[in-house]
Amino acid sequence: MTKFYLCVSRYLAVMLVLVTSVAWSQSKTVTGKVTSKEDGSSLPGVNVVEKGTSNGTITNTDGEFSITVGSNATLVFSFVGFKAQEIPVGAQSTVNVAIEPDVTALSEVVVIGYGQIEKKDATGALVSLKPTDFNGGVISSPEQLIQGRAAGVQITSASGEPGAGVNIRIRGSSSVRAGNNPLFVIDGVPLAGDDISAGGGASSSGLGMSAARNPLNFLNPNDIASIDVLKDASATAIYGSRGANGVVLITTKSGSGGKGTLDYSYNVSVGKVTKKYDLLDREQYLSAWSAYNGGASPSAIDGGANTDWQKEVLRTAVTHQHNLSYGQGDKSSNYRFSVGYMDQQGIVKISGLKRYTARFNGTKSFINDRFRISTQLTAANTQDSGAPITDNSGFEGDLLGSMLKSNPTLPVRKADGSYNQVSTNEPNPAAILGLTRDKTNTMRILGNVSGELEIIKNLKFKTVVGFDKSMSMRRQAMSKDLLVSGISGDGRLYVSDIDISNNLWENYFTYDKKFANTSLNAVVGYSYQSFSKATNNSQYTHFRTGDLDQMINNMAAVDEQYPDPNKIDGTKPAALAINSSLTKDELQSFYGRVNFGIKERYLFTATLRADGSTKFGPSNRYGYFPSAAFKWRVIEEGFVPEMFSDLSARIGYGVTGNQEIPHNLYQGRQRYSDWTLNTSNSIGGGAYNYVSFPNAKLKWESTSQLNVGIDFGFFNNRITGSLDYYNKNTSDLLIQKPYAQPFPSADAFLWLNAPAHVINRGLEISLTGNVIANTDFTWTLIANAAFNHNEVKDFNSTIDTGVINGQGLSGAFAQRIAQGQPLFAWFVRDFGGYDENGIAKYNGGDVQKFVGKSAIPKANAGLTSNFKYKKFDLSIFFNGQFGHYIYNNTANAFFTAGALAAGRNTTTDVPGNGESRANSPDVSTRFLEKGSFVRLQNVTFGYNIPVANTFVSSLRVFVTGQNLFVITDYSGQDPEVNTNKSLNGIPSLNIDYTSYPRARTFTFGVNASF
């Protein structure tokens, strides 16, 4: 046996030597040099890889390489900024190759107003984002796709509620009353920007008012092909009176490829609250209450239970999404159908969002491709289920307020199974959940039909008919079994309907021609858009039943014979029409733009738009908005060092406007005020009063903006980026001022243009670096940062805003707009600790004053790392905001020694903090906290499953984590928050009051194409 093993070993050794010898005999060393096909320069750092293997090398500083490969090998040459090239070795021992620059990045087409342009020819400040740049996971509206992805674009969700509103600021906040969100244009149709679903609600109960949902929730993010953000005036002036806050152009997907493609995607997500409040448990609560009440026995407040009210209110939320589309296209036609379904649960019980969408895009050419008809159509049904979380609840607290302050020793239910409800001042959170219902159903259809004719060569005419129709119904029911002021024993139903119809007619000519050394692109056109909005609101009370479905669906359940001994007829109203409205505004525009290029080096853009709006009187109905920009492609000059692969300088200046104000403010008007039912169900309101006085001089709010920027690329575009400086000056501020007293109506007001300015100055930088780029592995870093300084100038008045709610805080506010301050500057008492008796001390006296802290972030940034290894991919995205402060109204209202002494729960840091129970909860810097944060917003890991020789053309599985962690000093649940705390119609910024918490979400999904 030993001899046998010895013989076999010798045989294997001989075979190994022979095989190795043959292998070496078939290998060869190949040398060569890699140069640029464009100018013949040597290229160092080029990856040279034997195809199908990991055998590779890179070129040296002279572009030379040496590699040992098999005789049948194929070499793959790849380098950032150049097209990959494959060369079979064959019998060659020397392979010299000239690779071709890949100008795709520079020739990428970006969408601008009324046309498209190559990125290298863009003279304005803009950013173009494609699906590969978008955020992943649970996305209910298109803004969330680009949050943190574009320099100078700050996107803040109002809360973590499904479908919650979003605040978007492009290069800072500029307006006091006329709105700060950008104009959204979807496939060429500008949106009105109004709320399309109702807000409001329980104004006459302690629960407070609630906000409307995000009006962009109707659009399925899976249908979006690109989002282009126009930032400076030279880019936005083509939209004139609506471009002051920037323009966001959304283009949806079209069919492509000669073969029809069926795409399907499915994902399921699981979300949980990221941070719970550290509330006192049973034993901590009883001990602390006793200490604050002189050692009294806590038996009077001990309900015998140990209830975690946060557990009763919050849940693990599950979301399902399905998307299906089919499309194809060729040179003369294309089409794409898509349907989508989303069922998103909120992490607060009973809350959620369901959305059904259908979309069709189609284009067909006729007459030898000289005439083209296109259509885009979206239909969406959005069903919102709201939890009773409101913006301005009183001391009783809404759902979350009650959750935070409820006695942890109280049981959820009584022995008979009914809710354990103590008093109207201390609502049971579980009862609020079980005995309220808030449903909003919104149907929206957006579309356009266009025809484009090539009249003669290079000259085209296009006409577009667009429409935007929405109908929304909100039903908010509160059972009579709920022990809350104004609801208990009677019940309440709030009915709100909104019907919106906007229509567009657009006509424009485009002339596009290239000459020997020059190019000309000119657009001239006319636009008409109408905006019609009807609202109807009513209330119902004194229901014979507490069944919520019966209340919503059978209003006959109202008892019309509601006894009232104080009324002559012996009845109180059981149904009340609050108010209704019907408005129509019109916008007529004339516009033109010229792009002129010389030798592809010197590029000029000039724009002029004239807008006429029925929102203003005849003398100032039209506004005129010009802009001009120049770009010098320095890279085309001979003196540029070789290290640059792209270099351009830009400068632009222009004026844009803002007319996002209510209907007809220039005429004197009278109207009936809203009818109301107060907590005792007595009727009020309805008086016919003056509400506005004529101001024929009222005109557009305007923003002038200077932008200076450079675009650059190094080392064959291995590093690319841009740097921009801007200076925005907003003047003729549109504000509402109470009419001088004495006057019969205390609510009368006058709209005027304040002789003041809001200045935004800032710097933006964007960088993309291809750190590693070879055949199997790539690593790309994408970073952006923006710095902004905001200041009000030449304002000889003050405006207060930022209402603060809570017991003992009636009439309190925290923000003031004033000369020399940023918008929404914090105006509070300067807290200086407690004296020996636990009473708050205030620096500089017990007065409110500016404390040198801003609600507007001074900087925001994003950082993305994209990795690819063979069929695996990984994306990691951080974003952050810095330099601002948040007012923690939640802590101010609930987490004080006085609240604890009164029998309400607090966080664990209140006992022993030195505060006396007698201290009043004043508005002060005690509750003003740093809002800076860095968030790991998105991590996606995916794998492309090999599907060769199957009926599946591509198959990808992935997992995405959202909101994985936040680094911040803010003590609240999340620093990204903005509760609506407006005062007299003036918006607020960065106040946190019982905000819907944000979730940490994990999504598992699959994308397949057939």
Buried (B, 14 or more C-beta within 10 A) or exposed (E): EEEEEEEEEEEEEEEEEEEEEEEEEEEBEBEBBBBBEEEEEBBBBBBBBBBEEEBBBBBBEEBBBEBEBBEEBBBBBBBBBBBBBEBEBEEBEEBEBBBEBBBEBBEEEBBBBBBEBEBBBBBBBBBBBEBEBBBBBBBBBBBBBBBBBBBBBBBBBBBBBBBBBBBBBBBBBBBBBBBBBBBBBBBBBBBBBBBBBBBBBBBBBBBBBBBBBBBBBBBBBBBBBBBBBBBBBBBBBBBBBBBBBBBBBBBBBBBEEEEEBBBBBBBBBBBBBBEEBEBBBBEBBBEBBBBBBEEEEBEEBBBEBEBBBBEBBBBEBEBBBBBBBBBBBEEEBBBBBBBBBBBBBBBBBBBBBBBBBBBBBBBEBEEEEBBBBBBBBBBBBBBBBBBBBBBBBBBBBBBBBBBBBBBBBBBBBEEEEEBBBBEBBBBBBBBBBBBBBBBBBBBBBBBBBBBBBBEEEEBBBBBBBBBBBBBBBBBBBBBBBBBBBBBBBBBBBBBBBBBBBBBBEBBBBBBBEEEEEEBBBBBBBBBBBBBBBBBBBBBBBBBBBBBBEBBBEEBEBBBEEBEBEEEEEEBBBBBBBBBEEEBEBBBBBBBBBBBBBEEBBBBBBBBBBBBBBBBBBEEBBBBBBBBBBBBBBBBEEEEBEEEBBBBBBBBBBBBBBBBBBBBBBBEEBEEEBBBBBBBEBBBEBBEEBBBBBBBEEBBBBBBBBBBBBBBBBBBBBBBBBBBBBBBBBBBBBBBBBEBEEEEEBEBBBBBBBBEBBBBBBBBBBBBBBBBEBBBEEBBBBBBBBBBBBBBBEEBEEEBBBBBBBBBBBEEBBBBBBBEEBBBBBBBBBBBBEBEEEBEBEBEEEEEBBBBEBBBBBBBBBBBBBBBBEEEEBBBBBBBBBBBBBBBBBBBBBBBBBBBBBBBBBBBBEBBEEEBBBEBEBBBBBBBBBBBBBBBBBBBBBBBBEEBEEEEEBEBBBBBBBBBBEBEBEBBBBBBBBBBBBBBBEBBBBBBBBBBBBBBBBBBEBBBBBB
